Amino acid sequence: MGVEPQELVAEYGDWTQHLIPLCNPHQLHRHRLNGVPCTCEAQGKIPTSTGWVELAEKRRCSGATTDEISAEISNHLNKGGNCGLAVPPGVIVLDADSERDAAQLAQACPDAPFQRTSRGGHAVLLLPSNLEISNRCRVSLHSELQVDLRAYGTQIVCWPSIHHSGAPYIWKSALPATPRDLPELPAVWISALRSQASIRGTRRSAKQWQQLAREGVREGERHESLGSLSGKLFVSELDPKLVYELLHAWNLSRCDPPLPFQEADALIRDIARRETVKRKG
């Protein structure tokens, strides 16, 4: 492919530590399954070695530099292999597998890094820290948009790789400097994924609820935290109008920075309506 190490560094920066070598897109990948030799037809998509999930941590522990990693990956690319991005902890990739879904995904989250694939695309977003996610195929974000979920423990093929059809992988909008700079997974999608048991929150203790109310949260956890607190308060016996005012006050005083009023208001009202429906049901 003629890829130079400095090109990888320029594109990926600190993300370079998460790059892994994948098999050749123009050859069937031969490996062993339960000790038996077999051939995989997912050309260009299979990691060439085991232990790739923990590779970034191993690189940090060994003191591997960005230049060393980029030289290793570019050498692999120039020998005909592909490369992948091992999804870091706390990051979620929404993988659209058709042109229609990719177009909708790009339009729905215009601030997210977006990569075009052979037929679809990848949107990379930040997952709030108090959520757990299951890697799953074909989940619905709404009635007309279906994606696969890629989280820690999985990887995506990435630029400058080539699909076995010959189509290139291209970042249409670049990754930020660090995962913490990614835009948040939209709250409305969190609700949609919850309903399909693809994503769930970790249970908070009474002490953790007190800490949340007192200390608040930073960017990356605002949507989920405000949504969780809204659900907690709207199921209480407090007057809904009082709850509404308390939630807006918490957003203004405890979120750093606060969510825009209209964004917070839409989230609070949506959860209030949902809890009202549950009570009537």
Buried (B, 14 or more C-beta within 10 A) or exposed (E): BEBEBEBBBEBBBEBBBBBBBBBBBEEEBEBEEEEEEEEEEEBBBBBBEEEBBEBBEEBEEEEBEBEBBBBBBBEBBEEBBBBBBBBBEBBBBBBBBEEBBBBBBBEBBEEBBBBBBBBBBBBBBBBBBBBEBEBBEEBBBEEEBBBBBBBBEBBBBBBBBBBBEEEEBBBEBBBBEEBEEBBBBBBBBBBBBBEBEBBEBEEBEEEEEEEBBEEBBEBBBBBBBBBBBBBBBBEEEEEEEEBBEBBBEBBEEBBEEBBEEEBBBBBBEBBBEEBEEEEEE
